Each structure stands twice: as C-alpha cells, then as structure tokens.
Amino acid sequence: MENMLLKVMAESFERKQAGDPRLLGNLPFITISREFGCQANLLAAMLKQELDKSGKTWQIMNKEIIQDAARELHLDTDLISRISGSFERTQMDEIIHALSSRYYKSDRKIRQTIASVVLNTAHAGHVIVVGRGGAVVTRGLHPSIHVHLIAPIEWRLNSLMVRYGLKREETYKQLTETDHKRYKLIRDSLKGAEAMEHLFDLSINCNLVSHEEMVKIIMNLAQIRKMV
C-alpha cells in the first residue's frame, strides 16, 4: 500500500470521472463501517489474510494510511494529531483540511478530496476500506460488500475501557459524541436519498458474533458474489 494513497490523490482530479472507462471496471472491494468501540481494523486485518489466500493481494485503506500520506506531504503535525484524536470536529473534516491544504487549492476540490480518494481506491479494486464514509461514497458500485459493525453501548463502553484504560465517564462522553458525528456525517452525505441502514449488506453485532465468525460470513458472501 506504500504511496498508494498519494497516487490515487494525484489521479483523482486529473481526469473527468464521468467519461473515464476505468470507472466502469468490475473489481471487488469491501467497506467496513462501525459504531465507536467496535474493532474494524482488527476485522480488516483478519479478513485480508483470508482474502489473500485466493491468490490476489488485497489492501487496507484506513485512518493510518491517510496519516502516512499526510506525513509524506509534510503537513503540519498539529493537523495530523487532530486527525487522530479530535472530537471538536469530525475526523472527515480534519482529513479534508489536512490532505487538501497543500495538494489542492479550490474549495470544490477540497470538499471532494476524501470522497474521490475513497472512490478511486474502490475502483482500483481488491481493497478493504475502513471507515471514511466508504459505504456512502461507493454505494451503487459492484461487486462489493458493505459491512456495518454494531454493538450495545454497554458492550462498547467496556471494550474501550479495557483496551485503552479509560475511565467510564470519559469513555461514555467520547462514545456518544463520536456516534453522533458519524451518524450525522452519513446522514448529511446521503441527503435523504435512502435510509442509512439500507447502505449495508451485513450488520453484525460484535457482542454476539466473534471476529473469526465475521470473517467466515463475509468470505462466504464474497464467494457467492464471485469476488474471490
């Protein structure tokens, strides 16, 4: 995946997407969305291991990939820090600002940067997009699988406190704020076109289904859809 995001960014606005034949390809991709506290990156890593056994190497695009790209662009370290942990603005807002402050100049391109990166990454195929509004941006593209990880608040609270050693009050505040911002981001992106829950092929309860079971479920669907 080294430098892949930078290459995608460079190509995003160098062609008119509507007439580009590369946008008509049928290469498979998977998106994983999650409620805060569900371990999407762990699922992506485990899923990649299984997908790679098909003989084609899959990639993972997540927040860390975007952070690496920001560093390669020599962006302000404060911006990169806010990408990682800010709850003052949505992570998407911060990423758009950080990745576009040098790379693109017009407001229109700034607003479209992340959506274009995700879309072009999906068109490249054989990629697992973690977060970044992937299910919204790529809806209607096939072959694909859109996964949504969910769990009760109490389960997510306990998971976060155990993993990061956080106090309950602090964790609850971050959880509710992040849930609200992610919901608002998807809702605003859809603009009433469809209900948010209709975006996903699979909604999986992390409280009831193990990651090993999730991988098997997704792989079965991928095989049915001839994605592997």
C-alpha positions, 0 to 999 in steps of 0.5 A, spaced: 500 500 500 506 504 500 504 511 496 498 508 494 494 513 497 498 519 494 497 516 487 490 515 487 490 523 490 494 525 484 489 521 479 483 523 482 482 530 479 486 529 473 481 526 469 473 527 468 470 521 472 464 521 468 467 519 461 473 515 464 472 507 462 476 505 468 470 507 472 466 502 469 471 496 471 468 490 475 473 489 481 471 487 488 472 491 494 469 491 501 467 497 506 467 496 513 463 501 517 462 501 525 459 504 531 465 507 536 468 501 540 467 496 535 474 493 532 474 494 524 481 494 523 482 488 527 476 485 522 480 488 516 486 485 518 483 478 519 479 478 513 485 480 508 489 474 510 483 470 508 482 474 502 489 473 500 489 466 500 485 466 493 491 468 490 490 476 489 493 481 494 488 485 497 489 492 501 487 496 507 485 503 506 484 506 513 485 512 518 493 510 518 494 510 511 491 517 510 496 519 516 502 516 512 500 520 506 499 526 510 506 525 513 509 524 506 506 531 504 509 534 510 503 537 513 503 540 519 503 535 525 498 539 529 493 537 523 495 530 523 494 529 531 487 532 530 486 527 525 487 522 530 484 524 536 479 530 535 472 530 537 471 538 536 470 536 529 469 530 525 475 526 523 472 527 515 473 534 516 480 534 519 482 529 513 479 534 508 483 540 511 489 536 512 490 532 505 487 538 501 491 544 504 497 543 500 495 538 494 489 542 492 487 549 492 479 550 490 474 549 495 470 544 490 476 540 490 477 540 497 470 538 499 471 532 494 478 530 496 476 524 501 470 522 497 474 521 490 480 518 494 475 513 497 472 512 490 478 511 486 481 506 491 474 502 490 475 502 483 482 500 483 479 494 486 481 488 491 481 493 497 478 493 504 476 500 506 475 502 513 471 507 515 471 514 511 464 514 509 466 508 504 459 505 504 456 512 502 461 514 497 461 507 493 454 505 494 451 503 487 458 500 485 459 492 484 461 487 486 462 489 493 460 488 500 458 493 505 459 491 512 456 495 518 459 493 525 454 494 531 454 493 538 450 495 545 453 501 548 454 497 554 458 492 550 462 498 547 463 502 553 467 496 556 471 494 550 474 501 550 475 501 557 479 495 557 483 496 551 485 503 552 484 504 560 479 509 560 475 511 565 467 510 564 465 517 564 470 519 559 469 513 555 461 514 555 462 522 553 467 520 547 462 514 545 456 518 544 459 524 541 463 520 536 456 516 534 453 522 533 458 525 528 458 519 524 451 518 524 450 525 522 456 525 517 452 519 513 446 522 514 448 529 511 452 525 505 446 521 503 441 527 503 435 523 504 436 519 498 435 512 502 435 510 509 442 509 512 441 502 514 439 500 507 447 502 505 449 495 508 449 488 506 451 485 513 450 488 520 453 484 525 453 485 532 460 484 535 457 482 542 454 476 539 458 474 533 466 473 534 471 476 529 473 469 526 465 468 525 465 475 521 470 473 517 467 466 515 460 470 513 463 475 509 468 470 505 462 466 504 458 472 501 464 474 497 464 467 494 457 467 492 458 474 489 464 471 485 469 476 488 474 471 490 
